[in-house]
Amino acid sequence: DEEPSHAAIVAQRLSLGSPAVDLYEYQGKQLFARYGIPVSDGRLATSPADAREAAMELGGGPVVVKAQVLTGGRGKAGGIKLADTAAAAEDS
């Protein structure tokens, strides 16, 4: 048996009226997509090389590289960067 995805667990908790659940942006997008809510295309990267590869998959740039953190204010803290090229995404 496969374990349910995090998005499936969150959806179940929300449907049962459980308290709020913190989600990373990519997890929220997965949940929205599962229920037919349109989301922008994106990739999860866990390393600089992954960021370059993701940028290439998305057309090479420009792309937005976003830190996945469970707190507000990531833009003010420098956690959102615009990268004009895949190489710049890797350097972000």
Secondary structure, 3 states (H helix, E strand, C coil): CCCCCHHHHHHHHHHCCCCCCCCCHHHHHHHHHHCCCCCCCCCCCCCHHHHHHHHHHCCCCCEEEECCCCCCCCCCCCCEEEECCHHHHHHC
